[in-house]
Each structure stands twice: as structure tokens, then as C-alpha cells.
Amino acid sequence: MDIVHARVAAIDVGKRESVVCVRLPSVELGGEWRQEVRTFGTATKDLLALRDWLTGQEVTTVVLEATGQYWRGAFYVLEEAVDVILVNPAHVKGLPGRKTDVLDAVWLCRLAECGLVRASFVPPEPVRQLRDLTRHRASLLGERTRQVQRLEKTLEDAQVKISSVLTDLLGASGRAMLEALIAGERDPVVLAGRAKGRLRARIPELIDALEGRFTEHHAFLCRQHMRLIDEITELLDELAERITDAMRPWERQVGLLQTIPGVGRCTAETIVAETGALTERFPTPGHLASWAGVTPGHYQSAGKVNSSRTGPGSRWLAAALGLAALSAGRSKYTYLGARYRRLAPQIGGQRANVALQHDILIAVWHMLKNDQPYRDPGGDYYDRKDPEGTRRHAVAQLRRLGFHVELSKTA
């Protein structure tokens, strides 16, 4: 096979040590390739020694597998000196039964020198830092939701049913009642009297919901949950300021993305952080959708399609897109809402949600590429596209209901 990279190295990364294979053309061996394998530690001084050794060997390309989080240290140190390619381990698997760190490094090196590896997307450092912040925010939001669910579970154990009456358990009224419960108040009438605003019209329901078996044990647990919720909320407020500062170079892109139905600021920031707003990294919108894992997979064998499940992608981006698609699918007068209502009866709600995620990402690519806001085709897009089909469907539906239908065109 043709040699694409003449002076190449490959690293099998581990937690404590990494095995490095270098393949170079050798004059002493009459034009044959010289191969050398060494083992280095993963501490910073060891990585610096590895970098010096590779530059001394005049290596131009280094390939390493994305092994957990262990690849990050080597990648960040080496990217300052040589071209580093990060590859998906699933794309470079060797033969079963021949699995050692040395053989893995040699196999990866041979693939790299022939150009048989595909580089994974590693954004520049500012985007990586922004991605760390948005992912940390998603983790904190998830933990806060879990604490709220545990709080509700404790109240259910005490037979206190206020979550069935209140929309927001930790709103102004809910928090006032919970604080009184924790402080020792047990009279349902007094507790329900702490309701505020329009909720006061439902005081009789609250009295019934607050009559339970709330004990000091439940008060202790609720106090713990609420303290954790408040601490996480403070961390989220602090994190929001940090993200706002880090997002300043992409404020234009964030503003454009918020014009998409269902996409709020938090979702827009996640999309920018995960994709880097780098349309040049994705030549076509299809490349972006495929990378994100919102396109059908291909599993064909012997002329038979076995499955079309979507492939793997960023779970952080998938979570943000899923919420955006859920919100857009509920909208009444938008194209995305009309598309969801058209697809859901045919393929199910979950697949229709993935289809909306795909549409949103396609729109994101075009908006960032052309620096333009979202232009909605309208909730009547399908009616305008096929008016005759819409007429036939409406007439058939009325006839199934037992109506006699005669149509005439208006002037």
C-alpha cells in the first residue's frame, strides 16, 4: 500500500503508562522501515520526555486512541509540537486473540502510515473549555433534578401530596409550606394558608393534600434535600456567569440559534460548545447530522437491511437537541410542529423526535454557514406543498365520521 505518512508514531494510552511505536524510513536498512517501541509514563514530565523523543526522531504525525479520559494529557502536550490525530478505538480494532499493548501500538502505527485512520473531532482549546463548562452545567442540572425527585419521594412517604396540587414544588408557595413543615408546623389549615397568588383558590385541596404523617425523620431528610438544592442553585448561578463570559466570542451564533423554535439560550450554548460553531469542520449538513448521531444507520447484509438505528454521538448534544425537539414538536404554528404531528402517527413519537433533531441540526449548519437567522416554512407548509392531498385526507376523514361531503371552490 502507498505510504501516506513517512515518519509516524502511534500511542496506546493507559492510565499509568503508554506504549509508543515509531516507524521511520532507514538508510542503514537499505530503504526499509525501522520500527522502535518504547514505554513512557503518563505524568507530565514523562509526556514532555515523550514529546522531546518524538521531535528528535523527526516524527511528523502521531496517532492515539480515544481511551476514556487518558488520551487528553498526551494529546494536549503533543499538539504543541506535532500533528496529532485522535481516532475512535472501534475503527482500528485488531484481530481477536492478539491483544497486547505493544501489538495495539504497532497495528495503529501501520494503519496510520498508510492513511487508514479517520481523525475524530477535537475542537480548539477555547471551545474545549466552553464544552467543559456546559457539560458541568448539565451535570449540575441533572443532580438538582434528582434531589427534587428525592424530596418529592420523601413527602410521598409521609403521605403529603402537595406535589399533586402544586405545579412547582419549590415555587414561592411550595417552599413556604415546606419550610413550615420542617420547622415543626403540622396543622394543614395553617400550612395551606401560606399559599400565595392564584394558588389560594385551591386552599381546600391543599388542606387535604397536607394532611399526612410527616414526622421529625421526614423533616430531617427534607432539610437535607433542600439544602443540597439551594447549594446546587448557587453553583448554577455562578456557572452561568462563567459561561456567559466564555461565550462572548460566539454571541452572534447563540443569538441566531435562538431563532429556531424550541431552542433557548441554554440549548444554543450547548450546540455551540459541542460543535464549536465550526462549519468548515463539517463539509455538508449531512456530515454534522451523522457526527451527532441523528441519522439512520446502515446495517445491510446479503441484500437485507437488518436495522436502521441511529449511530453513536455526543450524549450531551443529544440531550440538548432532544429537549429542543420536544418543545418544537409541541408548537402549533411552526414547520417543526407540523412535521412532528405528521410523523408521530406513522413512526412513533420517539423516532419523530429524532427526525426533528435531524432537522434542527440541518438548520443549524445552514444558519452558521450563511450567518442568517432561522426562516420558518410555516405550520401550513405541507398543506401548501400538497393541497390536493390535504383535501383528500380531510374529505376521507369526514366520510369516516359519517358525513356526506360536497366541495365547491370559493371565488
N, C-alpha and C positions, 0 to 999 in steps of 0.2 A: 504494500500500500504506500501511497505517497506520504512523505513526511511533511507535516504542516508546521510543527514547532520543533526546531532542531535542538534547542537547548531547553529542556523541560524538566520539572520536578513535580512529584506528587507526594502528598502528605496524608497518611492515615492517622487521623487525630484521635487522641484518647484523653482521659481526664488527667492522668499523671504523666504520660509520655506519648510522644508521637513518633511514628516511623516514617522516614523520609527517603524516597527513592529518586535518584538523579540519573538521567540518561543524556549523554553528550557524545558528539562525534569525536573520535580519537584518531589522531595522526599516527600514533605509535602502533595502533592495531590495523593500519592499512585501510582506513576509512570505515572500519566497523564502529559500532556504538559501544561506548564504555558505560557501564552501569555500576552505581555505588549506592549502598543502602546504609543509612545511619539512624540512630535513635537519639532523640532530644527530649528533654523535659518540657513542661508546659509553663514554667514560671517565666516571668518577664525577661530575666537575664538569659534564660535558655532560648527564648524566642529571638532575642537580639543576636545571640550567637548563631542561631539558625539563619537569620537574615544575612549576617556577615558571610557565612559559609556559602550561601546561595549566590550572593553577589560576587564573591570571589571566584565561583565556578562559572560566572557569566551566564547564569540562568535567566532566561527572558520571560518564562511563563511558569506559574505554579498553580497546581490544581489540588483542591482538597474537597472532601465530602462534607456535607452539612450534617454533622453528627451532634445532635442535641444543641447545647449552647457552647460546646467546647471549641468549635471552629472559630468563634468570634475573636479570641485573643490572637491566634495565628494570622487570621485574615487582616485584622486592623494593623498589626505590626508590619506584615509583609507588603501590604498595599502601598506603603510609602516608598518602596524600592523597586518592586517588580509588578508585572501584570498578574493578578490573582483571579482565578476562576473558581467559583463555588458551584458544585454540582450536586444534584439530587442523588442520594445513595441508590434509590430504586432504578436509576438509569444506568448504573455502572456495576451491577451485581456480577460477581464471578461465578464459576461453576460450584455447585454444592459439593461438599466434601473436601474442598481445597481452600479452606478459610483460615488464614493466619494474617496477622498484621503486616508482615513482610510481603506476602503474596498479594494482599489487597493494594499495598502501595505500588508494587511493581505493575500489577494489572492496570491500575488507574494511570500510571505513568505511560504505559504503552498505548492506552486509549487516547491520552492527551496528545502525544506526539503525532498521532495520525488524525487529530482533529475530530475525534469521535465522541466528544463530550459537549454537552449543552450547558451554557452558563446560566445559573439562577440569577434572579433579580436581587441585587444588593444595592439599595439606594445610597446616595452620598451621606456624609456624617450629619449635616443639619436635619435631613429627613429622618435618619435613624433615631436621632434624639427626640424629634417630634413624635415618631412612632412609639417610642418608649413611654412618652407622656400619655398619649391617647389610650394605649393598651393598659397602662396603670389605672387610668380613669375608668375604663370598662371593668377592670377587676374590682375596683372600689364600689362601683355602682352595683355589681353583682353581689358583693358582700353585704352592702346596705340592704338590698332586696331580701337576702337570706335572713338577716336579722329581723326585718319587719315580719317575715313569714313565721319566724320562731316566736316573736311577740304575739302574733295572732294565734299561734298554736297554744301558747300558754293561757291566753284568755279563753280559748275554747275548752281547755282542760278545766278551767274554773267555771264553766258554763256561763261566761259573759259573752253575749252575742252582738256586741256593738258593731262589729265589722260587717254584719248583715244589714245594718241600718246606715252606717257611715260610708260614704264613697272613699274618703281618705282617712285612714285610721289615725294618721299623725297630723291631721289638719288642726286648726285652732281649737275646734270643739273637741275633737278626739283627744288631743294632748291634754286639754284641761281636765277631762274626765279621767284619763289615765293617771295623771299626777295626783288627783284627789284620791283615787283608788289606792295608789301606792302609799299615800300619806296616811291612810287608815280609814277614810270615809267609806262606808258600806251602804248607806241609805240610797236606794235607786232614785228616789224623788229628788234628793239633793244633788246627786250626780247628774241626773238628766237636766236639772236646772242650769247646768254650766254650758248647755248648748247655746250656740250663737247664730245670728242671722236667720236664714230661711230654715235652718235645722230645728228651730224652736217649734215649728208647726208639727214636728214629729216627736214631741216630747212623750206622748203616751207610748209610742213604740219603743223609745229609748228606755223608759221605765221598765218595760217588760224585758228588754234585752240586757239591762244592767243587773237584774236580779239573779244572782248566781251563788257560787260557793267560793268566792275569792278569799284566800287566806294569806297569812304572812309569807308562806312559802311562795305563792304566786307573786306577791308583791316584790319579793327579793329578786325573782327571775325577771320580772318586767323591768325593774330598776336597772338590772344589768344590761338588758337588751336596749333600753332607751339610751343608756349612757354610751353604748357602742355606736348606736345610730347617730347620736349627736357628734361623737368624735369623728366618725367617717364623714359626716356632712361638713365639718370644719376642714377636713383634709381635702374634700372635693372642692370647696370654695378656694382654698389655697392653690390647688392644682389647676383650677380653671383660670386663675390669673397667670400662672406659668405658661399654660397652653396658649392663652391669648397673646402673650409676649412672643412666644416661639412661632406663632402663626402669622406674624406681621408680614413676612415676605410673600405670603400666599393669600392675603386678604382679598385680592381681586378674584382669585379662583374660588374661595369659600363663598363669596357673595354670589358668583354665578351659579354654583351648585345649589344654593338655597332656593333658586327659582324653580327647581324640579319639584313637583307635588310629592309630599311625603318626606322630603329631605330637609331636616332642620340644621341648625349650626353644628350641633354635636356630630351628626352623621356626616356632614360636609367635611368637618375637620378630620374625621376618621378616614374618609375616602382620600383626602389629600395626603394624609400621613402614610397610608398603606400603599398608594400608587406613586407617591412622590410628585403627582401632577406632571409626570414626565411622559408626554405622548410620544416623544421620539423613541422611548424605550419599547413602545408597543406600536409597530408599524401600522396596524389596522385596528379598528374597534373589535374585530373578532379575536385578535391576539390578546387584548385586555380581558375580554369576557372569558376566554379559555384559561388564561392565567389565574383569574379569580375563581374558577371552578363553577361557573354558572352556564355552561354549555353542555349539551348531551355528550356522553362518552361513546366510544366506538368499540364494541366487543363483537366482532364478526368472525365466524369460523365456519368453513365448509359451506359458504353461501348463506349462512343463517345468522341473523342478528340476535345474540343472546341477551343483551341488556343495553340500555342507553342511559344508565345512571350517570349523574354528573361526576366529574373527577374531583380530586382534592384541590383545595385552595386555601387562602388565608381565612382562618376561622374568625378573626377579628373583623375583617371586611365583610364576611358573610353575615355576621350578626348584625352589623350596621345596615347592610343592604336589606336584610330580612325585615327589620323594623320599618325601614323606609317603604318597602314594597307593601307591607301590611297596611300602613297608613294610606299609601296611594291607592291601594285596591278598594278602600272604603270611600274614597272621594266620589262625588256624584257627577260632576260636570267636567271631568278630565278624560283624556285619552287612556291613561293608565287605569283609571277606574272602570272605563268601558271595556278595556281589554281583559281585566280580571274577571268581570262578570260574564264575559263571553267565553273565557277559557275554563273557569272553575267547574261549570256543569259537565264539561267534556273530559277533563283530565284530573279533576280534583283540586281542592284548594291549595295543597302544598306545592304541587307542580306548577300551578298557576302563579304562586308567589315567586318561585324560581324564575319563571318566564318574565315576570315584572322586574326582578333583579337584573336579568339579562338586558332588558330594555333600558333600565336606568343606567347601566354601565355603558351601553352603546351611546346613549345621550351624553354621558359624562365625557367620553372620548371626543365626540364632535364639539362639545362646548369648550373644552380646554384647548383643542386643536385650533379652533376658529376664534376663540376668545369672544363667545357670544352667549347670551342667556338662553334659557330653555324656551322653545316655542311649542306650545301645546297644540296638537292637531285638533283637540276638542272632543268633548264627550259624544258628539254625533258623528265621529269620524267614520265608523262602519256603516252608518245609515247613508252618509253621502257617498261612500265608496261603492255600495251595492244597494241602491234604493229599491230595485225590483225584488231582491232577496228579502229586504226588510218588509216589503208589502206582503209577500207570500207568507212569511213567517207570522205576521200579525193576523192575516186572514185565517190561516190554519189554526192558530191558537183560539180565535173567536169561535170557529166552527166546532172545535173540540168541546167548547163550553156550551154548545147547543144553540148558537146564534146563526141566523141567516144573514149573510153579508153581501151587500151590493155596493160596489165602489164607483165613484164618478169623480173626475178631476175638477178641481176648483179653477175658477177663472184666473 
